Amino acid sequence: MAGGKEITVGLIGNPNSGKTSLFNRLCHSKDPVGNYPRVTVAIRERTFDHAEWTFRLADLPGVYALTTQTPEESSARDYIHEERAQIWMNVLDAGNLERSLYLTSQLVEMGRRMVFVLNMIDEAEYKRLVIDAEALSRRLGGPVIKVNSITGQGLEALRAALVSMAQQERAPAPVIIDYDDHLAAAVTRVQQLIVDLHPDAMTPGQSRWLAIKLLEGDDALLRREGDHGHLLEMVGRERQDLAQEHGGECEMLFADARYAHVHTLMAATMVRAGGSVPHVDWTARLDALLLHRVLGLPLFIFILWLMFQTTFTLGKLPMGWIEAGVGWIKEGVGGLLPAGMVHDLVVNGVIAGVGGTIIFLPNIVILFFFMAIFSESGYLTRAAFLMDRLMHAFGLHGKALIPLVIGFGCNVPAVLATRTIESERARLIAILVNPFILCAARLPVFILFAGAFFSDRAASMVFLMYMISIMMSMFGSVLLNRILPRGMEESFIMELPPYRLPTVKSLTWHMWDNAMDFLNKIGGVILVGSMVLWFMKEFPKDITWSVDYAGQIEQMQKQPETPELKEAMSQLTRQRDQEALANSYLGRIARTVAPIFAPLELSWRDTVAILTGLMAKEVVVASYAVLYSEEREQAAESSSLRELLSKTMSPWVAFAFMVFTLLYTPCLATIAAIRREAGSWKWAGFSVGFSMVIAWSLAFLIVNVGRWLT
Amino acid sequence: MFNASQSQDNNSDSKMTLAELPAGRTARIAGLLGDDLGKRRLMALGLVRGKEIALETKAPMGDPRIYTILGYRLSIRQDDAKKILVSAI
């Protein structure tokens, strides 16, 4: 039953009112949700069909009101002002109705086709709030539907309400909010002038709404009416008069009136069920522990430690299984293919690269399990609250903690998540230090290296890398605070949602989604990268040799075999391989940039791994796997990459390499995200240079300290 | 329009800023100070005149703090709380 007529529905509501959960439920999609304000920072659209209609749903970032100014709030407000939807779905947090209705009081004045969703109705019931949806619906001028988007309760009624709203051609009359006499008189005067200036262009409802918005000081609309100097002048005068008469700004008068309206609305449509409330306030109990003045911070650190530790240790077992599986496939496929170029490409290129990376899948899945718990439980906002003061000392905003923690998963969504920070400057710093946070893509490098060089304390080594990553983001912030010009004062005001138990379904989904993401990367950039790398290592074949290797080897083969001759022959072969490598495309590139990495005592292989990591950090491990694949074949017993690697550098150099890999240039996807969020290539370029310099300097320091100590 | 504080200091002698509210005490919002955008943000969150606000928890170093307003929890830095005038109940 494909929909015939299409209609756009805008989802609007407070941050953390569950708009995205509802959106996913209606469209059968799986966009990320979480229990902290502003998970959605960009407008997303999807469609679903019902009856003969196709509904195009637009999930807008959450807003508390229509007159504020963070980037994602403006994008939602512009969407409304430009009337890009025909129907509005106002999602209200039923457990937090009074504040939710404030936004509603601004929306209903516009006189649009609206459907009101009392979302998370279970939380209102939990608070023993009985809501008369009928009565509320009459007063709001649109259907009110009680919904629980976890269980699906009320969704059918909501779809039906949308259909009847879509069929209804005319918009309802705007709700008139009872402003006090002075305010109402001012609104009427401004409205009159608007009607004179835009004759016949607006309905009375629209002109009244515009008058209210202008008097409220809506920047975007004031700009829009910019050419009507006369109107702006009048608005300014009225605002001043009102402020003087009432002792308070105009906006405050409007806000007072709106909240009074909300109060009346609530008094008329809902009652609190009588008797004592028998429930336990779990949020208060958990907060008493998790926000404890002494225990709160240590608990947060402990939870982080637990996450990192479990990711490493629990991942080891399945990692061994996958490793064995890969080895088995390699043998099987290698045996099937005839010796030659194709065999080498498949075994030493594809299987080595893909197999070398896929073994880290368990670690990634476990890490994202923790990330899901973090974001869905409501704990992230608590962590931001606990850390605000400490982070402030380093020049970071408390809210920057949320993107920092998200960064342990992936830096790209983390950079986007900085949008919740209101101050431009604080936001820029949060963006620029985020790439220092050890993301899931870099984790395999450290697991591999920690196992190879520090096998007796591998878990501590990985944890140390996490600590360095956190410290460097703090240090980076201190540095940036010195460099960037001071801006306006910043503030920290953040809603703390009640704790919610993450559902098994959403946890599973979160892990599945990220596992698929990782596998897609393996099937894409890593597969292609491994093949390209193999080609670049093997070609060109027409090298002008410095020695006639082929001739010499042939001659030796004619002579009777002695141990000395065998030794000489294998040495000659090694020499030839070295020369071939040095002349390959890869060798040439590595030689060109080698001077940069020579002071870090890194070999050409490490250099290549670093270069490939510029695309995506997952490729670093794949590169090592490809670069060492032939040696693994030649080695007498099947030695692992770990063992081969452990002989190539000293622990100090290995440590320097780890730190370098942690900090150097963000991957392409992150650079793109930085450009988009910081607004210019300038900052993306700065981020590349900044992280490169820091990475190199620190690695250089480590190598030299190591040399001095050993 | 920036002298809201003066015009509001009229009747009550128990007026203070939210930053000074002792733990476990409830107060009523009396007014807001500071720039327009900051005020708008606070108003949208329910910090309007007459609403009750109570101090719930302090962060490890006393700043920021969590308050209950309109039945939900809101954390506010001390610097921001200084811009919120309240009168004790």
Chai-1 contact restraints between the chains, C-beta under 6 A:
chainA,res_idxA,chainB,res_idxB,connection_type,confidence,min_distance_angstrom,max_distance_angstrom,comment,restraint_id
A,Y64,B,A44,contact,1.0,0.0,6.0,A-B,restraint_1
A,Y64,B,L45,contact,1.0,0.0,6.0,A-B,restraint_2
A,A65,B,A44,contact,1.0,0.0,6.0,A-B,restraint_3
A,T67,B,R40,contact,1.0,0.0,6.0,A-B,restraint_4
A,T68,B,R40,contact,1.0,0.0,6.0,A-B,restraint_5
A,T68,B,R41,contact,1.0,0.0,6.0,A-B,restraint_6
A,Q69,B,L37,contact,1.0,0.0,6.0,A-B,restraint_7
A,N96,B,Y72,contact,1.0,0.0,6.0,A-B,restraint_8
A,E98,B,L70,contact,1.0,0.0,6.0,A-B,restraint_9
A,R99,B,G46,contact,1.0,0.0,6.0,A-B,restraint_10
A,R99,B,L70,contact,1.0,0.0,6.0,A-B,restraint_11
A,A243,B,M1,contact,1.0,0.0,6.0,A-B,restraint_12
A,G247,B,S7,contact,1.0,0.0,6.0,A-B,restraint_13
A,G247,B,Q8,contact,1.0,0.0,6.0,A-B,restraint_14
A,G248,B,A4,contact,1.0,0.0,6.0,A-B,restraint_15
A,E249,B,M1,contact,1.0,0.0,6.0,A-B,restraint_16
A,E251,B,R40,contact,1.0,0.0,6.0,A-B,restraint_17
A,A255,B,M43,contact,1.0,0.0,6.0,A-B,restraint_18
A,A255,B,V48,contact,1.0,0.0,6.0,A-B,restraint_19
A,D256,B,V48,contact,1.0,0.0,6.0,A-B,restraint_20
A,D256,B,R49,contact,1.0,0.0,6.0,A-B,restraint_21
A,Y259,B,V48,contact,1.0,0.0,6.0,A-B,restraint_22
A,L291,B,T57,contact,1.0,0.0,6.0,A-B,restraint_23
A,R293,B,P60,contact,1.0,0.0,6.0,A-B,restraint_24
A,G296,B,P60,contact,1.0,0.0,6.0,A-B,restraint_25
A,L297,B,P60,contact,1.0,0.0,6.0,A-B,restraint_26
A,F385,B,A59,contact,1.0,0.0,6.0,A-B,restraint_27
A,F385,B,S75,contact,1.0,0.0,6.0,A-B,restraint_28
A,D388,B,P64,contact,1.0,0.0,6.0,A-B,restraint_29
A,R389,B,A59,contact,1.0,0.0,6.0,A-B,restraint_30
A,R389,B,M61,contact,1.0,0.0,6.0,A-B,restraint_31
A,R389,B,D63,contact,1.0,0.0,6.0,A-B,restraint_32
A,S491,B,D80,contact,1.0,0.0,6.0,A-B,restraint_33
A,F492,B,P64,contact,1.0,0.0,6.0,A-B,restraint_34
A,F492,B,R77,contact,1.0,0.0,6.0,A-B,restraint_35
A,I493,B,I76,contact,1.0,0.0,6.0,A-B,restraint_36
A,I493,B,D80,contact,1.0,0.0,6.0,A-B,restraint_37
A,M494,B,S75,contact,1.0,0.0,6.0,A-B,restraint_38
A,E495,B,L74,contact,1.0,0.0,6.0,A-B,restraint_39
A,L496,B,R73,contact,1.0,0.0,6.0,A-B,restraint_40
A,L496,B,S75,contact,1.0,0.0,6.0,A-B,restraint_41
